[in-house]
Amino acid sequence: MTRFIVVGAGIIGLATAARLAARGDEVTVLEKEADVAEHQTGRNSGVIHSGLYYPPGSLKATLGTAGARSMTEFAEEHGIAVETCGKLVVAVEEDEVARLAVLAERGRANGVPVREISAAEAREYEPHVVCRAALHVESTGIVDYRGVCRALADQVRAGGGEILFGRAFRGARTEGDRVRAWVDVLDGGQREEIVADALVVCGGLHADRLARACGLEPEARIVPFRGEYFELAPQAAELVNGLIYPVPDPRFPFLGVHLTKMVGGGVHAGPNAVLALAREGYRWRDVSPADVADALTWPGLWRLGARNWVPGAREVARSMSRSLFASSLARLVPEIGRDDLTPSPAGVRAQALRRDGGLVDDFLIQTVPRQVHVLNAPSPAATASLEIAKHIERELDAGIAA
């Protein structure tokens, strides 16, 4: 029997731990919070992405497309709220129509069922949308990702594994055929030492720091971007049947403010994308001087800002003004107004950024002997989590066998 330590009780950590426990290995999951899915997993829009946006051949494309199927099947099998509702990506301006066609070709290359449709056809799916043309992606769905994490946690325990909450992972070292890890017990204030055969770190917003604490130099630094959401008032929610997305702005690395039906009812609006002032900075007043210094001393952030200052300034303005946020939504559905928006909990995206200012666009997983570190897992990581877990399992087995 092999003993594994898995750091992080988000969806990737739990999916990996569940796979290892299911095959009879001894698994300990360490989580500093008091419950599963407290950060990125539990604060996203709940979308099962189809694989439309990602470069063919990338991990995002291959694992994301497979993940859309496996995540839907997992939810159905375990009685978790899920719905394959489809989505529209809409071109509002004439210059967006050509970009829509490029997106359609990328989707087809990834095996995504995508159909180019006219404005009139788009209104058959979303009667209140305004556009010049659209893509209909029938395989996009929505799911309760917290429910998925609870089911995965049950699988870990059913396989004999344990999940230890209130344990802050501080670092580890590989010593021959073992890994020695150090953990702070937050409730009691003492430090524990755990020895295992191998280590998986799914550190999310702190992934680069935890990697360095284990003797690995990460290829990029985590820079936190907050995504702010609103929920539509009931009368406005009735204007939206499924998911409505704009054509992504090629100058900016995020998908843009969109409308998302939720499995629990209602419609989410957002997110925007602004630099967070703390790695767990869910509000403007959440400020960590150490996190701000960490971001501002990284040359990649300044280089990214120099290339994207116009859309970046627009995102900040939209964060400060509910009217501007509503105007962005009204491009898609004109009847939505400022008074239709109610603030909803924000999320923070752990974006890996290289020194030259380039975003790490694909999933990034680095290894050292007997250690696997997930260093970049933005959207569609939740969708692809069961497939990412298989990938990590192969990395672990190869590392142990070496």
C-alpha positions as CSV (number, residue, x, y, z in Angstrom):
1,M,0.0,0.0,0.0
2,T,1.3,3.5,-1.0
3,R,0.7,6.4,1.3
4,F,-0.1,9.8,-0.3
5,I,-0.5,13.3,1.1
6,V,-2.9,15.5,-0.9
7,V,-2.8,19.2,-0.1
8,G,-6.1,21.1,-0.8
9,A,-9.7,20.1,-0.5
10,G,-10.8,21.9,-3.7
11,I,-12.2,19.9,-6.5
12,I,-8.9,18.8,-8.0
13,G,-7.4,17.7,-4.7
14,L,-10.5,15.8,-3.8
15,A,-10.8,14.1,-7.2
16,T,-7.2,13.0,-7.0
17,A,-7.6,11.7,-3.5
18,A,-10.7,9.8,-4.4
19,R,-8.9,8.1,-7.3
20,L,-6.0,7.1,-5.1
21,A,-8.3,5.9,-2.2
22,A,-10.4,3.9,-4.6
23,R,-7.5,1.7,-5.6
24,G,-6.6,0.9,-2.0
25,D,-3.9,3.5,-1.3
26,E,-3.6,5.3,2.0
27,V,-4.6,8.9,1.5
28,T,-4.5,12.0,3.8
29,V,-6.0,15.2,2.6
30,L,-4.8,18.4,4.3
31,E,-7.0,21.5,4.2
32,K,-6.5,24.7,6.1
33,E,-10.2,25.7,5.9
34,A,-13.1,24.1,7.9
35,D,-14.9,22.6,4.8
36,V,-14.3,21.6,1.2
37,A,-14.5,23.9,-1.7
38,E,-14.1,27.2,0.2
39,H,-12.2,29.1,-2.5
40,Q,-12.1,28.8,-6.3
41,T,-14.2,25.7,-6.6
42,G,-17.0,26.9,-4.4
43,R,-17.0,30.4,-5.8
44,N,-17.3,29.9,-9.5
45,S,-20.3,30.1,-11.8
46,G,-21.1,26.4,-11.8
47,V,-20.6,25.9,-15.6
48,I,-19.6,22.6,-17.1
49,H,-17.6,24.0,-20.0
50,S,-17.7,22.3,-23.4
51,G,-14.1,22.8,-24.6
52,L,-14.9,25.5,-27.0
53,Y,-12.3,28.1,-26.3
54,Y,-9.0,26.2,-25.9
55,P,-6.2,25.6,-28.4
56,P,-6.5,22.2,-30.0
57,G,-4.1,19.7,-28.4
58,S,-3.7,21.6,-25.2
59,L,-4.5,20.0,-21.8
60,K,-7.4,22.4,-21.5
61,A,-8.9,21.1,-24.8
62,T,-8.3,17.4,-24.3
63,L,-9.1,17.2,-20.6
64,G,-11.8,19.8,-20.7
65,T,-13.7,18.2,-23.5
66,A,-13.5,14.8,-21.8
67,G,-14.3,16.4,-18.5
68,A,-17.6,17.8,-19.8
69,R,-18.8,14.3,-20.3
70,S,-17.3,12.7,-17.1
71,M,-18.5,15.5,-14.8
72,T,-22.0,15.3,-16.1
73,E,-22.0,11.5,-15.7
74,F,-20.6,11.8,-12.2
75,A,-23.2,14.3,-11.1
76,E,-26.0,12.2,-12.5
77,E,-24.7,9.0,-10.9
78,H,-24.4,10.7,-7.5
79,G,-27.7,12.6,-7.5
80,I,-26.0,16.0,-7.7
81,A,-27.9,18.9,-9.4
82,V,-26.9,19.1,-13.0
83,E,-28.4,20.3,-16.3
84,T,-27.2,20.3,-19.8
85,C,-28.8,23.6,-20.9
86,G,-26.5,24.7,-23.7
87,K,-25.2,28.2,-24.3
88,L,-25.1,31.0,-26.8
89,V,-22.0,32.9,-27.6
90,V,-23.2,36.1,-29.3
91,A,-21.6,38.6,-31.6
92,V,-23.1,42.0,-30.9
93,E,-20.9,44.1,-33.2
94,E,-20.1,43.4,-36.8
95,D,-16.4,43.0,-36.1
96,E,-17.2,40.2,-33.6
97,V,-18.8,38.0,-36.3
98,A,-15.4,37.0,-37.8
99,R,-14.1,36.1,-34.3
100,L,-17.2,34.0,-33.8
101,A,-16.3,31.9,-36.9
102,V,-12.7,31.4,-35.6
103,L,-14.2,30.2,-32.3
104,A,-16.5,27.8,-34.1
105,E,-13.5,26.3,-35.9
106,R,-11.6,25.9,-32.7
107,G,-14.6,24.2,-31.1
108,R,-15.0,21.7,-34.0
109,A,-11.3,20.9,-33.8
110,N,-11.8,20.0,-30.1
111,G,-14.8,17.8,-30.9
112,V,-17.4,20.2,-29.5
113,P,-20.9,20.1,-31.0
114,V,-21.1,23.8,-32.1
115,R,-23.5,25.4,-34.6
116,E,-23.3,28.8,-36.2
117,I,-26.7,30.4,-36.2
118,S,-28.4,33.6,-37.2
119,A,-29.7,36.3,-35.0
120,A,-33.3,35.0,-35.6
121,E,-32.2,31.5,-34.7
122,A,-30.5,32.8,-31.5
123,R,-33.8,34.3,-30.4
124,E,-35.4,30.9,-30.6
125,Y,-33.2,29.9,-27.7
126,E,-33.0,33.3,-26.0
127,P,-36.0,35.4,-27.0
128,H,-34.6,38.6,-25.4
129,V,-31.0,38.5,-26.7
130,V,-29.8,41.0,-29.3
131,C,-27.0,40.0,-31.6
132,R,-25.8,39.8,-35.3
133,A,-24.9,36.1,-35.1
134,A,-24.3,33.5,-32.5
135,L,-22.9,30.1,-31.8
136,H,-25.0,27.5,-30.1
137,V,-23.1,25.0,-28.0
138,E,-25.5,22.3,-26.9
139,S,-23.1,20.4,-24.6
140,T,-22.5,23.2,-22.1
141,G,-24.1,22.5,-18.7
142,I,-24.4,23.7,-15.1
143,V,-23.7,21.8,-11.9
144,D,-23.4,22.1,-8.2
145,Y,-19.6,21.9,-7.7
146,R,-19.9,22.1,-3.9
147,G,-22.1,19.0,-4.2
148,V,-19.5,17.3,-6.4
149,C,-16.8,18.0,-3.8
150,R,-19.0,16.6,-1.0
151,A,-19.5,13.4,-3.0
152,L,-15.8,13.2,-3.7
153,A,-15.0,13.7,0.0
154,D,-17.4,10.8,0.8
155,Q,-15.5,8.6,-1.7
156,V,-12.2,9.5,-0.1
157,R,-13.5,8.4,3.3
158,A,-15.3,5.3,1.9
159,G,-11.9,4.2,0.5
160,G,-10.3,4.5,3.9
161,G,-8.8,8.0,3.4
162,E,-9.0,10.9,5.8
163,I,-9.6,14.6,5.3
164,L,-8.0,16.8,8.0
165,F,-9.4,20.3,8.2
166,G,-7.7,23.2,9.9
167,R,-4.3,21.9,8.7
168,A,-2.1,24.5,7.1
169,F,0.6,22.9,4.9
170,R,3.9,24.6,5.4
171,G,6.3,22.6,3.2
172,A,7.9,19.3,2.4
173,R,11.1,17.7,1.3
174,T,11.8,14.5,-0.6
175,E,14.2,12.3,1.3
176,G,15.1,9.2,-0.8
177,D,11.9,7.2,-1.2
178,R,9.8,9.2,1.2
179,V,8.4,12.7,1.5
180,R,8.5,14.5,4.8
181,A,5.8,17.2,5.2
182,W,5.2,19.8,7.9
183,V,1.7,21.0,8.9
184,D,0.4,23.6,11.3
185,V,-2.7,22.6,13.3
186,L,-4.6,25.9,13.3
187,D,-6.8,25.0,16.2
188,G,-4.1,24.0,18.6
189,G,-1.1,26.0,17.4
190,Q,1.2,23.0,17.2
191,R,3.2,21.8,14.2
192,E,2.9,18.2,12.9
193,E,5.2,16.1,10.8
194,I,3.8,13.6,8.3
195,V,5.8,11.1,6.3
196,A,4.4,9.6,3.1
197,D,5.5,7.9,-0.2
198,A,4.4,10.8,-2.4
199,L,2.8,14.3,-2.2
200,V,0.3,16.1,-4.4
201,V,-0.1,19.8,-3.8
202,C,-3.3,21.5,-5.2
203,G,-2.6,24.9,-3.6
204,G,-4.8,27.1,-5.8
205,L,-4.2,30.7,-4.8
206,H,-1.0,29.8,-2.9
207,A,0.3,27.2,-5.3
208,D,3.6,28.9,-6.2
209,R,4.4,29.6,-2.6
210,L,3.7,26.1,-1.5
211,A,5.9,24.8,-4.4
212,R,8.8,26.9,-3.3
213,A,8.3,25.6,0.3
214,C,8.8,22.1,-1.2
215,G,12.0,22.9,-3.0
216,L,10.5,23.4,-6.5
217,E,11.0,26.7,-8.4
218,P,7.7,27.4,-10.2
219,E,7.7,28.5,-13.8
220,A,5.3,31.4,-13.0
221,R,3.9,33.4,-10.1
222,I,0.3,33.4,-9.0
223,V,-1.4,36.8,-9.4
224,P,-5.0,36.9,-8.0
225,F,-7.8,38.4,-10.1
226,R,-11.2,38.9,-8.4
227,G,-14.3,38.1,-10.3
228,E,-17.3,40.0,-9.0
229,Y,-20.9,38.6,-9.6
230,F,-24.4,39.9,-9.3
231,E,-27.6,37.9,-9.3
232,L,-30.5,39.0,-11.4
233,A,-33.8,40.0,-9.7
234,P,-36.6,37.5,-10.4
235,Q,-38.2,39.6,-13.1
236,A,-34.9,39.9,-15.0
237,A,-34.0,36.3,-14.5
238,E,-37.0,35.4,-16.5
239,L,-35.4,37.0,-19.5
240,V,-32.6,34.3,-19.6
241,N,-33.2,30.6,-20.4
242,G,-29.7,29.3,-20.2
243,L,-26.2,30.7,-20.7
244,I,-25.4,33.8,-22.7
245,Y,-21.7,34.8,-23.4
246,P,-20.1,37.6,-25.4
247,V,-17.4,36.9,-27.9
248,P,-14.2,37.0,-25.9
249,D,-12.0,40.2,-26.3
250,P,-8.7,38.9,-27.8
251,R,-6.9,41.7,-26.0
252,F,-7.9,40.4,-22.6
253,P,-7.4,37.0,-21.1
254,F,-10.9,36.5,-19.6
255,L,-14.2,35.6,-21.2
256,G,-16.1,38.8,-20.3
257,V,-19.2,39.4,-18.3
258,H,-21.9,36.8,-19.1
259,L,-25.3,35.5,-17.9
260,T,-25.4,32.1,-16.3
261,K,-28.5,30.1,-15.2
262,M,-27.8,28.4,-11.9
263,V,-28.8,24.9,-10.9
264,G,-30.4,26.2,-7.7
265,G,-32.5,28.7,-9.5
266,G,-31.9,32.3,-10.6
267,V,-29.3,33.8,-12.9
268,H,-25.7,34.9,-12.2
269,A,-24.3,37.9,-14.0
270,G,-20.5,38.3,-14.2
271,P,-17.7,38.0,-13.5
272,N,-15.6,40.9,-14.3
273,A,-11.8,40.7,-13.6
274,V,-9.8,43.1,-11.4
275,L,-6.5,42.7,-9.6
276,A,-7.3,41.5,-6.1
277,L,-5.4,43.1,-3.2
278,A,-5.0,39.8,-1.4
279,R,-4.8,36.2,-2.6
280,E,-8.0,35.6,-0.8
281,G,-9.3,39.2,-1.5
282,Y,-13.0,38.8,-2.1
283,R,-13.8,42.5,-1.5
284,W,-11.9,45.7,-2.2
285,R,-11.3,46.2,1.5
286,D,-9.5,42.8,1.8
287,V,-5.9,43.9,1.6
288,S,-2.8,42.0,2.3
289,P,0.4,44.1,2.1
290,A,2.5,41.0,1.6
291,D,0.3,39.8,-1.3
292,V,0.2,43.3,-2.9
293,A,4.0,43.5,-2.7
294,D,4.3,40.0,-4.1
295,A,2.3,41.0,-7.2
296,L,3.8,44.4,-7.7
297,T,7.3,43.2,-7.5
298,W,6.7,40.6,-10.2
299,P,7.8,42.1,-13.6
300,G,5.2,40.0,-15.4
301,L,2.3,42.0,-13.9
302,W,3.6,45.3,-15.2
303,R,4.2,43.9,-18.6
304,L,0.7,42.4,-18.7
305,G,-0.7,45.7,-17.6
306,A,1.1,47.7,-20.2
307,R,-0.4,45.5,-22.9
308,N,-3.9,45.4,-21.5
309,W,-4.4,48.8,-19.8
310,V,-7.4,49.8,-21.8
311,P,-9.6,46.7,-21.1
312,G,-8.0,46.6,-17.6
313,A,-9.2,50.1,-16.8
314,R,-12.6,49.2,-18.1
315,E,-12.8,46.3,-15.7
316,V,-11.9,48.5,-12.7
317,A,-14.5,51.1,-13.8
318,R,-17.1,48.4,-14.1
319,S,-16.2,47.1,-10.6
320,M,-16.9,50.6,-9.2
321,S,-20.1,51.2,-11.0
322,R,-23.2,49.0,-11.0
323,S,-24.6,51.0,-13.9
324,L,-21.5,50.2,-16.1
325,F,-21.9,46.5,-15.1
326,A,-25.5,46.6,-16.1
327,S,-24.6,48.3,-19.4
328,S,-22.3,45.4,-20.2
329,L,-25.2,42.9,-19.6
330,A,-27.6,45.1,-21.6
331,R,-25.4,44.6,-24.7
332,L,-26.6,41.0,-24.5
333,V,-30.1,41.5,-23.1
334,P,-31.2,45.1,-23.4
335,E,-34.0,44.9,-20.9
336,I,-31.5,44.3,-18.0
337,G,-31.0,47.4,-15.9
338,R,-29.1,48.6,-12.9
339,D,-31.9,47.9,-10.5
340,D,-32.1,44.3,-11.6
341,L,-28.7,43.5,-10.0
342,T,-28.1,42.2,-6.5
343,P,-24.5,41.6,-5.3
344,S,-23.5,38.0,-5.0
345,P,-20.3,36.5,-3.5
346,A,-17.1,37.1,-5.5
347,G,-14.5,34.7,-6.5
348,V,-10.7,35.0,-6.9
349,R,-8.9,33.4,-9.9
350,A,-5.4,32.1,-9.3
351,Q,-3.8,33.2,-12.5
352,A,-0.2,32.0,-13.2
353,L,1.8,34.8,-14.9
354,R,5.2,34.4,-16.4
355,R,8.0,36.9,-15.9
356,D,7.6,38.2,-19.5
357,G,4.0,39.1,-18.8
358,G,2.6,36.1,-20.6
359,L,-0.3,34.3,-19.0
360,V,0.0,30.6,-18.5
361,D,-2.9,29.7,-20.7
362,D,-2.9,25.9,-20.2
363,F,-3.0,23.8,-17.1
364,L,0.5,23.7,-15.5
365,I,1.6,20.7,-13.5
366,Q,5.3,20.5,-12.4
367,T,7.0,17.6,-10.6
368,V,10.0,16.9,-8.5
369,P,10.9,13.4,-7.2
370,R,7.8,12.0,-5.5
371,Q,6.0,15.3,-5.7
372,V,3.3,16.7,-8.1
373,H,2.4,20.3,-8.0
374,V,-0.7,21.8,-9.7
375,L,0.5,25.4,-10.5
376,N,-2.1,26.6,-12.9
377,A,-5.7,25.3,-12.9
378,P,-8.1,28.1,-14.0
379,S,-11.3,27.5,-15.9
380,P,-12.2,24.8,-17.1
381,A,-10.4,23.1,-14.3
382,A,-13.5,22.3,-12.3
383,T,-15.1,20.8,-15.5
384,A,-11.9,18.8,-16.2
385,S,-11.2,17.9,-12.6
386,L,-11.9,14.1,-12.9
387,E,-9.7,14.0,-16.0
388,I,-6.9,16.1,-14.3
389,A,-7.0,13.6,-11.4
390,K,-6.2,10.8,-13.9
391,H,-3.4,12.8,-15.3
392,I,-2.0,13.4,-11.8
393,E,-2.3,9.7,-11.0
394,R,-0.2,8.8,-14.0
395,E,2.4,11.4,-13.0
396,L,2.5,10.1,-9.5
397,D,2.9,6.4,-10.5
398,A,5.7,7.3,-13.0
399,G,7.5,9.3,-10.3
400,I,7.3,6.5,-7.8
401,A,8.4,3.9,-10.3
402,A,11.4,6.0,-11.5
